[in-house]
């Protein structure tokens, strides 16, 4: 399995819109589901109630994710631009494989 972790700081007042867009039934997961090898997206919010969130995207393999990015690059960038106003910070923590 290939897992990608992202960390976000959500703009004040945008938490509901962010959760809707980045959650397991949101626009990002809908796009990912169009590709082979996508398993699931999980959305986590910092327990202390701050605007810090994590997404965990699970794929069968890094190759599946790479094929998705190549095939859906334009759609990926469109969503990234569309939802940019929801966050103050966005950092890719990394891509990990299960041991």
N, CA, C and O atoms as a Tinker XYZ file with bonds, in Angstrom:
   396  protein
     1  N      0.840000   -1.173000    0.000000    73     2
     2  CA     0.000000    0.000000    0.000000    64     1     3
     3  C      0.887000    1.240000    0.000000    63     2     4     5
     4  O      1.962000    1.251000    0.601000    81     3
     5  N      0.424000    2.276000   -0.679000    73     3     6
     6  CA     1.111000    3.563000   -0.730000    64     5     7
     7  C      0.202000    4.592000   -0.067000    63     6     8     9
     8  O     -0.970000    4.714000   -0.424000    81     7
     9  N      0.743000    5.328000    0.896000    73     7    10
    10  CA    -0.023000    6.290000    1.682000    64     9    11
    11  C      0.620000    7.661000    1.551000    63    10    12    13
    12  O      1.829000    7.813000    1.727000    81    11
    13  N     -0.199000    8.653000    1.240000    73    11    14
    14  CA     0.289000   10.029000    1.120000    64    13    15
    15  C     -0.336000   10.852000    2.236000    63    14    16    17
    16  O     -1.553000   10.843000    2.419000    81    15
    17  N      0.504000   11.563000    2.979000    73    15    18
    18  CA     0.044000   12.409000    4.077000    64    17    19
    19  C      0.224000   13.875000    3.715000    63    18    20    21
    20  O      1.289000   14.290000    3.258000    81    19
    21  N     -0.830000   14.652000    3.924000    73    19    22
    22  CA    -0.799000   16.100000    3.729000    64    21    23
    23  C     -1.217000   16.773000    5.025000    63    22    24    25
    24  O     -2.092000   16.284000    5.740000    81    23
    25  N     -0.586000   17.892000    5.317000    73    23    26
    26  CA    -0.959000   18.700000    6.475000    64    25    27
    27  C     -1.445000   20.058000    5.971000    63    26    28    29
    28  O     -0.843000   20.658000    5.081000    81    27
    29  N     -2.544000   20.528000    6.558000    73    27    30
    30  CA    -3.137000   21.800000    6.171000    64    29    31
    31  C     -3.402000   22.654000    7.397000    63    30    32    33
    32  O     -3.718000   22.141000    8.471000    81    31
    33  N     -3.271000   23.952000    7.226000    73    31    34
    34  CA    -3.798000   24.908000    8.185000    64    33    35
    35  C     -4.945000   25.589000    7.454000    63    34    36    37
    36  O     -4.748000   26.277000    6.453000    81    35
    37  N     -6.138000   25.383000    7.973000    73    35    38
    38  CA    -7.349000   25.857000    7.311000    64    37    39
    39  C     -7.610000   27.312000    7.700000    63    38    40    41
    40  O     -7.455000   27.707000    8.855000    81    39
    41  N     -8.001000   28.077000    6.717000    73    39    42
    42  CA    -8.325000   29.492000    6.925000    64    41    43
    43  C     -9.497000   29.594000    7.906000    63    42    44    45
    44  O    -10.462000   28.839000    7.791000    81    43
    45  N     -9.421000   30.521000    8.871000    73    43    46
    46  CA   -10.533000   30.693000    9.818000    64    45    47
    47  C    -11.860000   30.891000    9.076000    63    46    48    49
    48  O    -11.951000   31.637000    8.101000    81    47
    49  N    -12.877000   30.196000    9.575000    73    47    50
    50  CA   -14.199000   30.283000    8.982000    64    49    51
    51  C    -14.428000   29.360000    7.793000    63    50    52    53
    52  O    -15.526000   29.332000    7.235000    81    51
    53  N    -13.404000   28.602000    7.396000    73    51    54
    54  CA   -13.505000   27.738000    6.215000    64    53    55
    55  C    -13.487000   26.244000    6.554000    63    54    56    57
    56  O    -13.390000   25.413000    5.652000    81    55
    57  N    -13.579000   25.895000    7.835000    73    55    58
    58  CA   -13.446000   24.494000    8.241000    64    57    59
    59  C    -14.530000   23.606000    7.627000    63    58    60    61
    60  O    -14.235000   22.495000    7.188000    81    59
    61  N    -15.764000   24.072000    7.591000    73    59    62
    62  CA   -16.845000   23.255000    7.042000    64    61    63
    63  C    -16.633000   23.005000    5.553000    63    62    64    65
    64  O    -16.776000   21.875000    5.086000    81    63
    65  N    -16.296000   24.044000    4.815000    73    63    66
    66  CA   -16.040000   23.901000    3.380000    64    65    67
    67  C    -14.831000   23.006000    3.136000    63    66    68    69
    68  O    -14.834000   22.192000    2.213000    81    67
    69  N    -13.797000   23.155000    3.962000    73    67    70
    70  CA   -12.606000   22.317000    3.830000    64    69    71
    71  C    -12.955000   20.849000    4.064000    63    70    72    73
    72  O    -12.584000   19.982000    3.272000    81    71
    73  N    -13.659000   20.580000    5.138000    73    71    74
    74  CA   -14.030000   19.193000    5.457000    64    73    75
    75  C    -14.877000   18.587000    4.341000    63    74    76    77
    76  O    -14.727000   17.409000    4.017000    81    75
    77  N    -15.746000   19.371000    3.766000    73    75    78
    78  CA   -16.583000   18.875000    2.676000    64    77    79
    79  C    -15.735000   18.565000    1.436000    63    78    80    81
    80  O    -15.961000   17.547000    0.781000    81    79
    81  N    -14.778000   19.414000    1.108000    73    79    82
    82  CA   -13.953000   19.227000   -0.094000    64    81    83
    83  C    -12.904000   18.135000    0.068000    63    82    84    85
    84  O    -12.622000   17.406000   -0.883000    81    83
    85  N    -12.322000   18.014000    1.261000    73    83    86
    86  CA   -11.183000   17.124000    1.471000    64    85    87
    87  C    -11.535000   15.823000    2.187000    63    86    88    89
    88  O    -10.683000   14.948000    2.339000    81    87
    89  N    -12.765000   15.693000    2.619000    73    87    90
    90  CA   -13.177000   14.489000    3.336000    64    89    91
    91  C    -13.368000   13.294000    2.421000    63    90    92    93
    92  O    -13.189000   13.405000    1.208000    81    91
    93  N    -13.731000   12.146000    2.994000    73    91    94
    94  CA   -13.837000   10.898000    2.229000    64    93    95
    95  C    -14.897000   10.904000    1.138000    63    94    96    97
    96  O    -14.857000   10.061000    0.243000    81    95
    97  N    -15.839000   11.827000    1.191000    73    95    98
    98  CA   -16.860000   11.938000    0.153000    64    97    99
    99  C    -16.741000   13.248000   -0.617000    63    98   100   101
   100  O    -17.643000   13.613000   -1.370000    81    99
   101  N    -15.636000   13.950000   -0.430000    73    99   102
   102  CA   -15.451000   15.254000   -1.046000    64   101   103
   103  C    -14.942000   15.187000   -2.483000    63   102   104   105
   104  O    -14.755000   14.113000   -3.055000    81   103
   105  N    -14.728000   16.357000   -3.033000    73   103   106
   106  CA   -14.309000   16.478000   -4.429000    64   105   107
   107  C    -12.987000   15.781000   -4.716000    63   106   108   109
   108  O    -12.814000   15.183000   -5.778000    81   107
   109  N    -12.051000   15.857000   -3.768000    73   107   110
   110  CA   -10.765000   15.189000   -4.002000    64   109   111
   111  C    -10.952000   13.675000   -4.087000    63   110   112   113
   112  O    -10.436000   13.038000   -5.005000    81   111
   113  N    -11.676000   13.104000   -3.147000    73   111   114
   114  CA   -11.896000   11.659000   -3.167000    64   113   115
   115  C    -12.673000   11.243000   -4.413000    63   114   116   117
   116  O    -12.425000   10.176000   -4.974000    81   115
   117  N    -13.611000   12.082000   -4.846000    73   115   118
   118  CA   -14.349000   11.778000   -6.076000    64   117   119
   119  C    -13.398000   11.699000   -7.267000    63   118   120   121
   120  O    -13.513000   10.804000   -8.104000    81   119
   121  N    -12.466000   12.636000   -7.336000    73   119   122
   122  CA   -11.477000   12.602000   -8.416000    64   121   123
   123  C    -10.601000   11.356000   -8.304000    63   122   124   125
   124  O    -10.382000   10.660000   -9.296000    81   123
   125  N    -10.104000   11.076000   -7.107000    73   123   126
   126  CA    -9.244000    9.905000   -6.913000    64   125   127
   127  C     -9.959000    8.608000   -7.308000    63   126   128   129
   128  O     -9.346000    7.703000   -7.875000    81   127
   129  N    -11.253000    8.526000   -7.007000    73   127   130
   130  CA   -12.016000    7.311000   -7.310000    64   129   131
   131  C    -12.121000    7.041000   -8.811000    63   130   132   133
   132  O    -12.473000    5.930000   -9.208000    81   131
   133  N    -11.830000    8.010000   -9.633000    73   131   134
   134  CA   -11.857000    7.812000  -11.088000    64   133   135
   135  C    -10.656000    6.990000  -11.563000    63   134   136   137
   136  O    -10.617000    6.555000  -12.714000    81   135
   137  N     -9.687000    6.780000  -10.685000    73   135   138
   138  CA    -8.453000    6.078000  -11.062000    64   137   139
   139  C     -8.399000    4.690000  -10.439000    63   138   140   141
   140  O     -8.945000    4.449000   -9.362000    81   139
   141  N     -7.735000    3.796000  -11.135000    73   139   142
   142  CA    -7.488000    2.465000  -10.580000    64   141   143
   143  C     -6.502000    2.567000   -9.430000    63   142   144   145
   144  O     -5.568000    3.368000   -9.465000    81   143
   145  N     -6.718000    1.755000   -8.422000    73   143   146
   146  CA    -5.765000    1.666000   -7.326000    64   145   147
   147  C     -6.044000    2.571000   -6.155000    63   146   148   149
   148  O     -5.371000    2.459000   -5.130000    81   147
   149  N     -7.016000    3.470000   -6.262000    73   147   150
   150  CA    -7.348000    4.320000   -5.120000    64   149   151
   151  C     -8.144000    3.498000   -4.114000    63   150   152   153
   152  O     -9.065000    2.771000   -4.486000    81   151
   153  N     -7.784000    3.617000   -2.835000    73   151   154
   154  CA    -8.462000    2.869000   -1.782000    64   153   155
   155  C     -9.368000    3.753000   -0.938000    63   154   156   157
   156  O    -10.557000    3.466000   -0.796000    81   155
   157  N     -8.813000    4.831000   -0.372000    73   155   158
   158  CA    -9.629000    5.696000    0.484000    64   157   159
   159  C     -8.878000    6.952000    0.878000    63   158   160   161
   160  O     -7.654000    7.033000    0.776000    81   159
   161  N     -9.646000    7.926000    1.328000    73   159   162
   162  CA    -9.123000    9.156000    1.922000    64   161   163
   163  C     -9.680000    9.264000    3.327000    63   162   164   165
   164  O    -10.858000    9.003000    3.571000    81   163
   165  N     -8.823000    9.650000    4.234000    73   163   166
   166  CA    -9.232000    9.885000    5.618000    64   165   167
   167  C     -8.860000   11.321000    5.964000    63   166   168   169
   168  O     -7.794000   11.800000    5.577000    81   167
   169  N     -9.727000   11.999000    6.680000    73   167   170
   170  CA    -9.503000   13.384000    7.084000    64   169   171
   171  C     -9.494000   13.468000    8.602000    63   170   172   173
   172  O    -10.412000   12.983000    9.263000    81   171
   173  N     -8.458000   14.081000    9.149000    73   171   174
   174  CA    -8.302000   14.209000   10.599000    64   173   175
   175  C     -8.136000   15.679000   10.973000    63   174   176   177
   176  O     -7.444000   16.428000   10.283000    81   175
   177  N     -8.777000   16.088000   12.075000    73   175   178
   178  CA    -8.613000   17.440000   12.593000    64   177   179
   179  C     -7.850000   17.385000   13.908000    63   178   180   181
   180  O     -8.059000   16.485000   14.722000    81   179
   181  N     -6.972000   18.348000   14.107000    73   179   182
   182  CA    -6.210000   18.431000   15.359000    64   181   183
   183  C     -7.178000   18.424000   16.540000    63   182   184   185
   184  O     -8.171000   19.152000   16.546000    81   183
   185  N     -6.884000   17.607000   17.521000    73   183   186
   186  CA    -7.772000   17.408000   18.662000    64   185   187
   187  C     -8.023000   18.681000   19.458000    63   186   188   189
   188  O     -9.094000   18.831000   20.047000    81   187
   189  N     -7.072000   19.594000   19.491000    73   187   190
   190  CA    -7.232000   20.795000   20.316000    64   189   191
   191  C     -8.137000   21.841000   19.671000    63   190   192   193
   192  O     -8.289000   22.942000   20.200000    81   191
   193  N     -8.737000   21.503000   18.533000    73   191   194
   194  CA    -9.677000   22.417000   17.903000    64   193   195
   195  C     -9.029000   23.493000   17.046000    63   194   196   197
   196  O     -9.721000   24.383000   16.550000    81   195
   197  N     -7.731000   23.428000   16.864000    73   195   198
   198  CA    -7.076000   24.403000   15.995000    64   197   199
   199  C     -7.463000   24.117000   14.542000    63   198   200   201
   200  O     -8.195000   23.168000   14.262000    81   199
   201  N     -6.983000   24.912000   13.659000    73   199   202
   202  CA    -7.318000   24.757000   12.249000    64   201   203
   203  C     -6.314000   23.879000   11.514000    63   202   204   205
   204  O     -6.140000   24.021000   10.304000    81   203
   205  N     -5.656000   22.980000   12.224000    73   203   206
   206  CA    -4.681000   22.062000   11.632000    64   205   207
   207  C     -5.365000   20.735000   11.324000    63   206   208   209
   208  O     -6.025000   20.147000   12.180000    81   207
   209  N     -5.194000   20.273000   10.076000    73   207   210
   210  CA    -5.838000   19.050000    9.599000    64   209   211
   211  C     -4.812000   18.191000    8.878000    63   210   212   213
   212  O     -3.787000   18.686000    8.408000    81   211
   213  N     -5.102000   16.893000    8.796000    73   211   214
   214  CA    -4.301000   15.959000    8.000000    64   213   215
   215  C     -5.223000   15.198000    7.056000    63   214   216   217
   216  O     -6.357000   14.866000    7.402000    81   215
   217  N     -4.714000   14.930000    5.861000    73   215   218
   218  CA    -5.387000   13.968000    4.994000    64   217   219
   219  C     -4.463000   12.783000    4.818000    63   218   220   221
   220  O     -3.242000   12.923000    4.755000    81   219
   221  N     -5.078000   11.607000    4.738000    73   219   222
   222  CA    -4.368000   10.358000    4.490000    64   221   223
   223  C     -5.016000    9.732000    3.261000    63   222   224   225
   224  O     -6.165000    9.292000    3.306000    81   223
   225  N     -4.271000    9.698000    2.174000    73   223   226
   226  CA    -4.770000    9.110000    0.936000    64   225   227
   227  C     -4.096000    7.762000    0.739000    63   226   228   229
   228  O     -2.868000    7.672000    0.707000    81   227
   229  N     -4.901000    6.716000    0.605000    73   227   230
   230  CA    -4.371000    5.363000    0.467000    64   229   231
   231  C     -4.584000    4.853000   -0.959000    63   230   232   233
   232  O     -5.678000    4.930000   -1.518000    81   231
   233  N     -3.497000    4.330000   -1.521000    73   231   234
   234  CA    -3.488000    3.761000   -2.863000    64   233   235
   235  C     -2.914000    2.356000   -2.784000    63   234   236   237
   236  O     -2.163000    2.044000   -1.860000    81   235
   237  N     -3.257000    1.513000   -3.737000    73   235   238
   238  CA    -2.692000    0.166000   -3.762000    64   237   239
   239  C     -1.181000    0.207000   -3.926000    63   238   240   241
   240  O     -0.462000   -0.594000   -3.330000    81   239
   241  N     -0.697000    1.160000   -4.749000    73   239   242
   242  CA     0.753000    1.261000   -4.978000    64   241   243
   243  C      1.108000    2.680000   -5.403000    63   242   244   245
   244  O      0.242000    3.460000   -5.798000    81   243
   245  N      2.391000    2.999000   -5.315000    73   243   246
   246  CA     2.850000    4.291000   -5.802000    64   245   247
   247  C      2.632000    4.391000   -7.313000    63   246   248   249
   248  O      2.337000    5.468000   -7.831000    81   247
   249  N      2.778000    3.281000   -8.007000    73   247   250
   250  CA     2.543000    3.269000   -9.444000    64   249   251
   251  C      1.116000    3.665000   -9.785000    63   250   252   253
   252  O      0.888000    4.382000  -10.759000    81   251
   253  N      0.152000    3.204000   -8.993000    73   251   254
   254  CA    -1.238000    3.598000   -9.220000    64   253   255
   255  C     -1.412000    5.103000   -9.033000    63   254   256   257
   256  O     -2.094000    5.760000   -9.820000    81   255
   257  N     -0.794000    5.636000   -7.993000    73   255   258
   258  CA    -0.888000    7.076000   -7.774000    64   257   259
   259  C     -0.211000    7.844000   -8.907000    63   258   260   261
   260  O     -0.759000    8.831000   -9.397000    81   259
   261  N      0.968000    7.404000   -9.326000    73   259   262
   262  CA     1.678000    8.078000  -10.417000    64   261   263
   263  C      0.863000    8.048000  -11.705000    63   262   264   265
   264  O      0.832000    9.037000  -12.438000    81   263
   265  N      0.202000    6.923000  -11.990000    73   263   266
   266  CA    -0.647000    6.816000  -13.180000    64   265   267
   267  C     -1.841000    7.768000  -13.067000    63   266   268   269
   268  O     -2.234000    8.394000  -14.051000    81   267
   269  N     -2.410000    7.873000  -11.879000    73   267   270
   270  CA    -3.500000    8.815000  -11.651000    64   269   271
   271  C     -3.040000   10.235000  -11.955000    63   270   272   273
   272  O     -3.708000   10.968000  -12.685000    81   271
   273  N     -1.895000   10.622000  -11.393000    73   271   274
   274  CA    -1.399000   11.995000  -11.592000    64   273   275
   275  C     -1.161000   12.294000  -13.069000    63   274   276   277
   276  O     -1.460000   13.395000  -13.533000    81   275
   277  N     -0.635000   11.339000  -13.801000    73   275   278
   278  CA    -0.377000   11.547000  -15.223000    64   277   279
   279  C     -1.691000   11.692000  -15.996000    63   278   280   281
   280  O     -1.813000   12.555000  -16.866000    81   279
   281  N     -2.650000   10.862000  -15.683000    73   279   282
   282  CA    -3.911000   10.850000  -16.430000    64   281   283
   283  C     -4.817000   12.031000  -16.077000    63   282   284   285
   284  O     -5.494000   12.579000  -16.947000    81   283
   285  N     -4.830000   12.421000  -14.802000    73   283   286
   286  CA    -5.768000   13.437000  -14.334000    64   285   287
   287  C     -5.070000   14.728000  -13.892000    63   286   288   289
   288  O     -5.583000   15.448000  -13.035000    81   287
   289  N     -3.922000   15.016000  -14.466000    73   287   290
   290  CA    -3.137000   16.179000  -14.052000    64   289   291
   291  C     -3.939000   17.482000  -14.129000    63   290   292   293
   292  O     -3.909000   18.280000  -13.193000    81   291
   293  N     -4.649000   17.702000  -15.229000    73   291   294
   294  CA    -5.411000   18.945000  -15.391000    64   293   295
   295  C     -6.507000   19.061000  -14.333000    63   294   296   297
   296  O     -6.700000   20.131000  -13.755000    81   295
   297  N     -7.224000   17.965000  -14.077000    73   295   298
   298  CA    -8.281000   17.979000  -13.058000    64   297   299
   299  C     -7.695000   18.203000  -11.668000    63   298   300   301
   300  O     -8.280000   18.904000  -10.843000    81   299
   301  N     -6.541000   17.604000  -11.419000    73   299   302
   302  CA    -5.855000   17.756000  -10.135000    64   301   303
   303  C     -5.525000   19.235000   -9.891000    63   302   304   305
   304  O     -5.798000   19.769000   -8.816000    81   303
   305  N     -4.939000   19.883000  -10.893000    73   303   306
   306  CA    -4.561000   21.291000  -10.738000    64   305   307
   307  C     -5.789000   22.200000  -10.644000    63   306   308   309
   308  O     -5.764000   23.212000   -9.944000    81   307
   309  N     -6.853000   21.839000  -11.344000    73   307   310
   310  CA    -8.086000   22.622000  -11.267000    64   309   311
   311  C     -8.639000   22.610000   -9.845000    63   310   312   313
   312  O     -9.001000   23.658000   -9.309000    81   311
   313  N     -8.705000   21.417000   -9.226000    73   311   314
   314  CA    -9.188000   21.337000   -7.845000    64   313   315
   315  C     -8.250000   22.053000   -6.883000    63   314   316   317
   316  O     -8.700000   22.737000   -5.963000    81   315
   317  N     -6.965000   21.898000   -7.092000    73   315   318
   318  CA    -5.994000   22.565000   -6.228000    64   317   319
   319  C     -6.205000   24.077000   -6.258000    63   318   320   321
   320  O     -6.180000   24.734000   -5.218000    81   319
   321  N     -6.413000   24.621000   -7.450000    73   319   322
   322  CA    -6.667000   26.063000   -7.577000    64   321   323
   323  C     -8.011000   26.450000   -6.972000    63   322   324   325
   324  O     -8.121000   27.476000   -6.300000    81   323
   325  N     -9.029000   25.630000   -7.209000    73   323   326
   326  CA   -10.378000   25.918000   -6.731000    64   325   327
   327  C    -10.438000   25.995000   -5.208000    63   326   328   329
   328  O    -11.151000   26.831000   -4.653000    81   327
   329  N     -9.699000   25.132000   -4.543000    73   327   330
   330  CA    -9.774000   25.068000   -3.081000    64   329   331
   331  C     -8.634000   25.799000   -2.369000    63   330   332   333
   332  O     -8.533000   25.723000   -1.145000    81   331
   333  N     -7.786000   26.495000   -3.099000    73   331   334
   334  CA    -6.654000   27.203000   -2.494000    64   333   335
   335  C     -7.101000   28.216000   -1.448000    63   334   336   337
   336  O     -6.393000   28.447000   -0.468000    81   335
   337  N     -8.262000   28.818000   -1.645000    73   335   338
   338  CA    -8.744000   29.833000   -0.709000    64   337   339
   339  C     -9.136000   29.261000    0.652000    63   338   340   341
   340  O     -9.340000   30.016000    1.603000    81   339
   341  N     -9.243000   27.945000    0.757000    73   339   342
   342  CA    -9.659000   27.325000    2.016000    64   341   343
   343  C     -8.530000   27.187000    3.020000    63   342   344   345
   344  O     -8.782000   26.994000    4.210000    81   343
   345  N     -7.286000   27.284000    2.559000    73   343   346
   346  CA    -6.152000   27.010000    3.445000    64   345   347
   347  C     -5.170000   28.176000    3.507000    63   346   348   349
   348  O     -5.039000   28.965000    2.571000    81   347
   349  N     -4.490000   28.250000    4.642000    73   347   350
   350  CA    -3.384000   29.191000    4.812000    64   349   351
   351  C     -2.056000   28.513000    4.506000    63   350   352   353
   352  O     -1.127000   29.145000    4.003000    81   351
   353  N     -1.974000   27.222000    4.814000    73   351   354
   354  CA    -0.756000   26.442000    4.579000    64   353   355
   355  C     -1.141000   25.056000    4.077000    63   354   356   357
   356  O     -2.179000   24.509000    4.449000    81   355
   357  N     -0.287000   24.505000    3.231000    73   355   358
   358  CA    -0.485000   23.161000    2.695000    64   357   359
   359  C      0.896000   22.540000    2.526000    63   358   360   361
   360  O      1.729000   23.053000    1.779000    81   359
   361  N      1.132000   21.441000    3.220000    73   359   362
   362  CA     2.446000   20.789000    3.155000    64   361   363
   363  C      2.277000   19.293000    2.941000    63   362   364   365
   364  O      1.545000   18.622000    3.669000    81   363
   365  N      2.964000   18.789000    1.936000    73   363   366
   366  CA     2.982000   17.343000    1.717000    64   365   367
   367  C      4.008000   16.756000    2.678000    63   366   368   369
   368  O      5.204000   17.016000    2.553000    81   367
   369  N      3.539000   15.970000    3.631000    73   367   370
   370  CA     4.435000   15.364000    4.607000    64   369   371
   371  C      5.283000   14.276000    3.927000    63   370   372   373
   372  O      6.482000   14.154000    4.179000    81   371
   373  N      4.631000   13.495000    3.064000    73   371   374
   374  CA     5.400000   12.487000    2.336000    64   373   375
   375  C      4.543000   11.349000    1.844000    63   374   376   377
   376  O      3.356000   11.254000    2.158000    81   375
   377  N      5.166000   10.490000    1.067000    73   375   378
   378  CA     4.550000    9.261000    0.582000    64   377   379
   379  C      5.214000    8.086000    1.270000    63   378   380   381
   380  O      6.442000    8.013000    1.326000    81   379
   381  N      4.428000    7.177000    1.788000    73   379   382
   382  CA     4.932000    6.071000    2.594000    64   381   383
   383  C      4.394000    4.744000    2.083000    63   382   384   385
   384  O      3.288000    4.684000    1.546000    81   383
   385  N      5.162000    3.697000    2.246000    73   383   386
   386  CA     4.691000    2.367000    1.895000    64   385   387
   387  C      4.581000    1.543000    3.179000    63   386   388   389
   388  O      5.311000    1.771000    4.144000    81   387
   389  N      3.661000    0.589000    3.170000    73   387   390
   390  CA     3.504000   -0.264000    4.329000    64   389   391
   391  C      4.679000   -1.239000    4.378000    63   390   392   393
   392  O      5.165000   -1.720000    3.354000    81   391
   393  N      5.105000   -1.504000    5.579000    73   391   394
   394  CA     6.272000   -2.385000    5.771000    64   393   395
   395  C      5.855000   -3.839000    5.775000    63   394   396
   396  O      6.698000   -4.723000    5.924000    81   395
